[in-house]
Amino acid sequence: MKSSKYLLILFLFFPFLLHAQEYLFPVKPGNRTFLSGNFSEIRPNHFHSGIDVKIGGVDGEPILAISDGYIYRIKISSFGYGNIIYLKHTNGQSSVYAHLRNLSPKIMEFMRKEMYFAEKNELEVFPDPEFLPIKRGEIIGNGGNTGSSGGPHLHFEIRDSLDRAIDPFMFGFKEVVDKTPPVVYRVAFKPLDLNARVNGKFQRMEFKPIVEGGRYILADLVRITGNVGVEIHTVDKMDDVSNIFGVPIIELIDKENPLFRINVNKIDFNKGRFFLTHMHRNKFIRLYKYPNNQLGIYQPDSLAAGVMTAKVGERKKMQINLKDYFGNTRIVTFLVEGEEAPQSFGSTSISANKTTNVSFEREMMVIQTGSSEWGTLAKVFVKSKEMEIPPAYIQDGRRNYIWDMTYGVPDSVDLCTEIIKPKVLVKIPFGEEISFANNDVEIKFSENTLLDDLYLRVERKNNGNGPSLKINSPGEYLQSNMEVLMRNTGYNGDKKNTHVYFQADNGRKTFVGGEWESEDIRFKTRNFGTFVLDVDRIAPTIAPIRVNASELRFTIKDDKSGIKDFNAYVDGKWVMMKYEHKQSVIWSEKIDKQPFKGEVLLIVRDMAGNEKRYTSKL
């Protein structure tokens, strides 16, 4: 019992223990600083796992180690975090410093030797503890704009002993001051099951709040039926900067009873992709737990948490609390009222719109179609079974049917006026290793591929240059790669330079790759959407900027598949080249002070295997 008591005390005082670490701020410690990004900020496909510290808009600000320790990981890269250092501290925690313009002389000397030994222009190494010890306050590099950075800054993280990112604000840094509360753009309501409705419709609906008395309110009453979820589009603001930030703490309250709480103070990178089901289209935060989400930031952490309900005629006042780490709070209030789902609403006249639209929302298939003089019952055919369903409701003369595919994936649906064949092929369960195959495609899913149950939709077409393959939609997401075999392509062109590309809705193509197996091509992807074949026979371009005894500097570009790698040699010896992809520039970094002399050879390859060579003599 004593040990349990001590563990409880340790847990309760954990935040104070974090503050007791007395870490040094990594940029101009003791001086007020400003951020361009905070922990929990919404990024295109992840939570931001650290803070972005402004460094005056220019490269070169000295970056300091926050505590004693040793460097256990270094990476030199043109993409992602760019040049990055990882420090392990004596308490088992670690700190991360990314987008560095350069590393300190002793660290760069170590990396330069490693890179010349490996003959690699981009390299990640894991030094032993004794190789690179670091003292608190030691300059480990200078801030910059390397990798996928959009401007000079330091991306800074603190991680626990399990390599999970922790909100750096939890360590009591006084350099950041903030008294500005979050702002709210929109609130959305979503039906969560077959019988749920929002204002009578099986439809996600958005509302713009107004400010009244310092808080946000929804002016209109929202009528709900069944289980409904609420979502919010919100950002935080900070004093004296125009940037937008993430809101770490959000609470949904029914009168005085808490329904749901989100607290983003720790991020497990192994579960990070579940962020994509935490959000709706990367804008709205779901204040309910999406099925199979494993983020571990929810209280209570159950599928029923956050679900709103109201009996017919019952009116409830709901409240959303939005809090940043500094305690600045914004409140949103709204009224919901329970109602019995209407069977018909809107105009009673027959709609002139006869088109049929089919949409999918997880397990729900929604069909909207025109009126019928032959009846309103639809027949759903699932394998050998036939089931009749009435319209869920009729709106403005159009029939709306809802089918829950957990009862079976339909082969076809007879709408009286037409028979449609939904493109859903099969349900792929979350967390299972499973394959699907037909004449057009074979898709392999590992147990970690999916973020949720998947209702697989595949559409095969011929675009004139070969087949295109559409798998679900880009608005659906994967946790890790699925392996796809595009079968029976019938492609007779030059397979050597023909690969799979992802094609966006605007027609833009991004290289994916793939390996040919006779008439089939196999590739891996972590995206849903449309995949096409395309040819790239054009080699990259090389334009010399400076080629002399002191330096080699070139512009390299590839307009289709993209640069894969590059290697430079002088007098037959490999020369390290640094790369800034945003300017398409590479330049040499010597391992010694000897002048370059002899034949210069630069080889640049693109992702499709095309190669360009530049030669000269010094």
Number of C-alpha atoms within 10 A of each C-alpha: 6 7 8 9 10 11 12 12 11 13 12 11 11 12 13 14 14 15 14 11 13 13 19 17 24 22 24 15 16 12 11 11 17 20 21 19 22 28 27 24 20 24 15 11 15 19 21 22 30 26 23 21 21 20 24 12 12 13 19 18 22 20 23 22 25 26 24 17 22 22 24 20 17 23 18 28 21 19 17 13 20 22 27 26 22 20 27 24 21 11 12 12 18 25 25 22 27 28 30 29 21 21 22 14 12 12 17 16 13 13 20 21 12 15 20 16 10 11 17 19 22 19 16 16 13 11 15 12 15 10 12 15 14 22 15 15 18 16 18 25 26 23 28 26 25 29 23 16 18 10 16 23 30 31 26 22 22 26 24 15 12 10 16 17 24 23 22 23 19 15 20 17 16 13 14 18 14 15 12 17 20 21 20 20 14 17 21 19 22 21 23 22 14 16 15 22 26 25 21 20 25 23 15 17 16 15 15 15 19 16 13 11 7 10 15 21 19 18 15 12 14 18 22 29 26 22 20 22 23 23 22 23 19 21 21 23 20 22 14 10 10 10 15 19 24 22 27 22 19 24 20 26 19 15 11 10 10 17 20 23 22 23 17 23 18 21 24 18 15 12 14 16 22 25 22 22 23 22 20 16 13 17 16 19 24 21 24 28 25 19 16 16 21 20 21 16 19 21 17 17 18 15 13 15 20 27 19 24 18 18 14 15 12 12 17 18 14 19 21 22 16 25 21 23 18 13 13 16 20 20 20 23 17 18 16 22 19 21 20 15 21 15 12 19 13 10 12 12 11 14 15 11 12 14 9 16 11 14 12 16 11 15 19 17 19 18 21 19 21 21 22 17 7 9 11 18 17 19 18 22 18 16 11 6 11 12 11 12 14 14 17 21 20 23 22 18 21 26 23 21 22 21 19 16 18 11 9 16 23 23 17 17 20 15 24 15 17 11 13 16 11 17 17 19 16 16 17 18 16 19 16 14 14 14 14 15 12 9 8 17 20 15 18 17 21 16 15 15 21 25 25 20 16 19 21 15 15 17 15 15 12 11 11 7 13 15 20 22 21 19 19 21 13 13 12 17 22 20 20 18 17 20 18 21 20 26 19 14 17 11 16 9 11 11 16 14 16 21 24 23 22 24 20 13 10 6 9 9 19 16 19 19 21 21 16 16 11 12 13 17 23 19 19 18 16 13 20 17 18 22 24 23 25 18 18 18 16 17 23 23 19 18 12 13 14 13 17 14 12 14 14 22 18 20 18 20 19 19 12 19 25 16 23 15 14 20 17 23 18 19 14 11 14 16 26 23 21 17 25 18 17 14 10 13 19 20 19 18 16 16 13 6 8 9 12 20 13 15 14 21 19 19 16 23 20 24 21 24 18 19 19 17 16 14 12 11 13 13
